[in-house]
């Protein structure tokens, strides 16, 4: 995998040459057996690069959030503790279900990503606030984080890719 381009290249250990195009004598089955190939192919098919993750989130803002307003409320006055309690309620309703997570994010998230069931798409390191990034990168695909806090508010994060 090329770190600079974020795409696969092929290296011939005999000739010591690398090429971007798949060699004609290399079968798809052989490629699938390479370390990390399944993850790379899955990401490539859905628009991601090797060093990226994909996540959805359910955000509850509070009065000390960076921007204490949302598509639902022009002025958010709840405390951080109240926001955490709201998320705990959502967390118990979700019960580990990605489908339920998406439903609740669509209805209740204070982020504009609510329109996409909380999906934030693919992102790399340095593109999100550090606590959010750390949570997303620390999860396996399909896992949901504990409640995390960022400058934007409090979140549940679902790693989707």
PECORNOR-V11885 format. One record per residue. PHI is phi in whole degrees, -180 to 180 (none if undefined). NEAR is the number of other C-alpha atoms within 12 Angstrom. Layout:
PHI,NEAR / PHI,NEAR
This chain:
none,24 / -81,17 / -71,12 / -77,11 / -98,13 / 71,20 / -128,25 / -78,29 / -132,21 / -117,23 / -117,18 / -91,16 / -70,9 / -81,7 / -86,9 / 64,9 / -112,12 / -117,17 / -140,18 / -83,16 / -84,14 / -67,18 / -60,17 / -60,11 / -89,12 / -101,16 / -83,12 / -63,15 / -63,11 / -65,15 / -63,22 / -62,16 / -85,15 / -70,18 / -58,13 / 81,16 / -64,22 / -63,19 / -64,26 / -60,29 / -63,25 / -62,21 / -66,27 / -61,22 / -65,14 / -105,18 / 95,19 / -93,25 / -112,29 / -55,31 / -95,26 / -109,32 / -127,41 / -124,39 / -148,42 / -117,45 / -146,49 / -121,51 / -105,49 / -120,52 / -84,42 / -138,33 / -63,25 / -97,24 / -66,26 / -54,18 / -129,22 / -78,28 / -152,25 / -154,26 / -64,22 / -94,18 / -137,19 / -68,13 / -138,17 / -98,24 / -116,20 / -67,22 / -79,19 / -61,28 / -62,20 / -66,20 / -63,34 / -63,26 / -63,20 / -61,28 / -63,36 / -60,24 / -65,19 / -63,32 / -58,30 / -71,19 / -71,19 / -66,25 / 53,18 / 88,21 / -87,18 / -64,30 / -65,20 / -65,23 / -55,41 / -61,36 / -62,24 / -68,34 / -62,36 / -60,26 / -86,24 / -124,33 / -66,39 / -84,37 / -102,32 / -64,24 / -66,25 / -55,27 / -66,22 / -116,22 / 58,31 / 88,36 / -67,31 / -101,33 / 76,27 / -83,27 / -150,28 / -110,25 / -62,21 / 87,15 / -96,18 / -121,24 / -61,22 / -52,19 / -62,26 / -68,39 / -58,32 / -59,24 / -65,32 / -63,40 / -71,30 / -84,22 / -97,24 / -88,19 / -57,23 / 95,22 / -86,27 / -114,35 / -74,37 / -70,28 / -67,32 / -121,32 / -117,32 / -136,27 / -63,23 / -81,31 / 149,39 / -115,40 / -133,45 / -112,46 / -119,47 / -114,44 / -79,36 / -114,34 / -166,34
